[in-house]
Amino acid sequence: MKTDHLLYFLLLSLCCGFIAGPVHSQTVPVSSPYFKQTYYTNPDGGTLSYQIMIPEGLRVDRKYPLVLVLHGRGGKSVAADILAKDSMRAEFPCFVIAPVSGTKAVWANPKSWTSPSAKWLDKSERLPDVIALIEGMIQSSPIDPDRIYVTGQSMGGIGTFGIIQQRPDLFAAAVPLCGGWDPNTAATFKDVPLWIFHGAKDRVIRPERSQVMVEALKAAGSEVVKYTEHPEAGHNILRLSYGEPALWEWMFKQKKTPVKKDVLPDDATAQAEMMEKWMQFMTPGPEHQVLMKRVGKWNIDLQSWMDPDSPPQKNVLKCEYKPVLGNRYLSQQIMPMDFNGMPFEAHGFIGFDTIKNIYVSSWIDTFGTGIATGTGTRTENVINWKWIQTDPATGTSFATRAVEELISDDEFKFTIYLTLPDGREFINMTQHARRSPENE
């Protein structure tokens, strides 16, 4: 049964950060037509090119293993091509991803390798993006989180060790070929089943790199490490190792140890507790009633100071609050106006998170393109706020403190504080709001 193309691209679009498209200026690691080229975009805007193959006869009501294949410096992912054979797809249906490091990066760098021959590893590392890619796929695709495997050769073998050191909880098994790592870190991933391969005559990455890892893992108490050394082989052991059926049979049998059932509540209790939490989360409470008292039009006397010694700049703002989504939130709008010679308008939302027991807010205005977010806690008639926003001069986020005094149902005062480089705090802005006569 061939996979429907529409379902294929639907799965791609469901994965967080996945956008189907061409791979630019990158080596294509897999030649099989079953693989499709795409890329992952990280929160910083950087991209990780990769190829993906979905299982033969994919069913969305079933969970499948995921195999991560890390290529070597030559750029080819032989393991991925082998898994794409029709016989392998029939016997081991699984997702396979083959990312591309790019020529200016490596998967990982074992910092303990200090010999001149290891200088090529002194480049940026791509494992954080690979991990984020996998985590996104787990959330959006029918992947069994207990059957995620990683393998790679040469630079990819190094990356295989590196990724299970960083996230031993993520992988059910690892197969590094002609690689190696820092033996001092072995205890970190001693419980991850490993089958390590190396060529006895390897002169690119000497077999001692794998041998010391096996010794370190056993010394750390590992009972799940296997080692195969091909006596007549050099660095290229790819087809020799990946062509062994026993390897794949062993790998796909590995599964992370599930959490013991006796430490979890029974399914009915867990479902009831979950539904109770959801009902609590979606139901407005007393704090929302406090917010709804603000519905209407307001006049705000605003004063702002650029520094402690400057005179205040004064403006009058007109603001309107409206209830939205069944009184769960307040919509706030500062009406269009002239603000010190510049056009100004602002919008915001205010709510109360009934699970976290905090006020939450957001703010956008015509003086920026970012979104400021705030959280606050109330004591009697005072809400203490913490706001996070972007500093346009540095491009970094910074926090400010604000105090909101609830004077009456028709009056409140909002004071924003900034911190000077020497640690002193000063008042940056006050907003004294009074309910507008227009409401009458």
HUKA-V870753 format. One line per field, one symbol per residue. phi: phi as a letter, one per 30 degrees, with the letter a starting at -180 (. if undefined). burial: 1 if it has 9 or more other ideal C-beta (glycine too) atoms within 8 Angstrom, else 0. A space follows every 50 residues. Layout:
phi=???
burial=???
//
This chain:
phi=.ddddddeddddddddicbdldcchbdddbcdddccdaaccdedjdbbda cbbcddiebdcbcbdbccccdcddjccdeddddddedddddbdadbbbdc didcbbdabdeddcdedcddddbdcceedddddddddedcbdcddcbcbb bachedddddddddddbdddcdabbdchbladddceddbdcdebbcbacd cdcdbddeddedddddddddjdcbcbbbcddcccddcdddddddeddddd ddddbdddddddccddeddddddddddddddccdbeddddddddekcbcb dcbbbdadcdddccbcccbbcbdbhiidbcccbddeacchibdbabbabb bbddddhbdbabbbadcabcbdbbbbbcbhcbcccbccbcdddcicdbcb cbbcccdadcabbbbccccdedjdcbdcabbccbdddddd
burial=00100011101100101101001000011101001111110100000111 11101101000001111111110011111111110001100111111111 10001111110010000000101011101111110111011111001111 11111111111111100101111111111110101100110111111111 01001010111111111101010010111100111011011100001101 11010000000000000001001000100100010011111101011111 11111000000000101111101000011111111010000001111111 11110001111111100000011111110001111111111000000001 1111110000111111100100000101111111110000
//
